[in-house]
């Protein structure tokens, strides 16, 4: 194990290019950027935690949701892909029983006393709660862990639907798993991170985000048993046909303060399920749902009913998307992507927040995408929790420059990302 200064020198000399290329691709400009990024993270670690420390460097990817919008938390299917936007963490063990984490772009240093396991007042919705919850998750499955110091630098757009929180969580979990040799599988680590986000952070998320960051590639998951979901990994190579690009647009409207809006979707779906004596919509027969529609409207209200309809339709659509990917039938897949986007407007109603209808960045981005891509082989949809954040579009090469330019004229320079998919999940890089 090398010191931070030794690693920084090796990285800048190109000694770790093979490891970086495996994650980000071999384009010289990309490698140069990643060398500088990793070296800067190592330098910042020294600034906050002192020189001469033996360190290791970890990476945890963000993810793009490909299908299954708000289906995973109801025991349904999910489809997502890891992307090359990631969180990098430089970490070193310590012996004092504390975790200290400094994250680029945040003024505070998180300091967590591992002797205090319970959720703490004032920590909810902050990164400290995630760290404390992950630590407790390890202990709950009988794993002994200790302290570490870490500096993180994330390229995953915060509050954008690319799951910056899952990348952060998996970065923390990977450090503990490696530094303390806990031997947990990626799926087990993902479960611990979901527990922390649900119980300590206070966001009732499903498991798909954490699983995708943990496993990498393209993940199809069946959440009928949420404790042990069935996972299929589709390899990232070959998802997109030659000349097709996946673009994600940051509409510059953060959804990080919209937890209550996300929670309402889950609560309303589960309210409908409760009318059948079930905890989740995935346990309700669809035919029984349609037969009970008059009663459900009266008991739950129309928005809850429409969101339940979205669940049944989106769940079937996600399975069809998986089948289309296996069959290499991208036109079929793209058609299903557009259907999913339409359902977000009409049924799930999570494209914009009704409490602030003057701001509808996602709607504008989707309309602009449609104006450019309509009639091509491309497709477009909202992704993630919704209400703000990002959209995704599959853009044919001949339209890429036009699309990229038009989007950035509306949402600002640097708002449109042309993403590569990533085969690796959360991993120690160096």
Secondary structure, 3 states (H helix, E strand, C coil): CCEHHHHHHHHHCCCCHHHHHHHHCCCHHHHHHHHHHHHHHHHHHHHHHCCCCECEEEEEEEEEEEECCCCHHHCCEEEEEEEEEEEEEEEEECCCCEEEEEECCCCCEEEEECCCCCCCCCCCCCHHHHHHHHHHHHHHCCCCCCCEEEEEEECCCCCCCCCHHHHHHHHHHHHHHHHCCCCCCHHHHHHHHHHHHHHHHCCCCCCHHHHHHHHCCEEEEECCCHHHCEEEEECCCCCCCCCEEEEEEECCCCCCCCHHHHHHHHHHHHHHHHCCCCCCHHHCCHHHHHHCHHHHHHHHCHHHHHHHHHHHHHHHHHHHHHHHHHCCCHHHHHHHHHHHHHHHHHHHCCCCCHHHCCCCHHHHHHHHHHHHHCCCCCEEEECCCCCCCEEEEEEEHHHHHHHHHHHHHHHCCCCEEEECECCCCCEECC
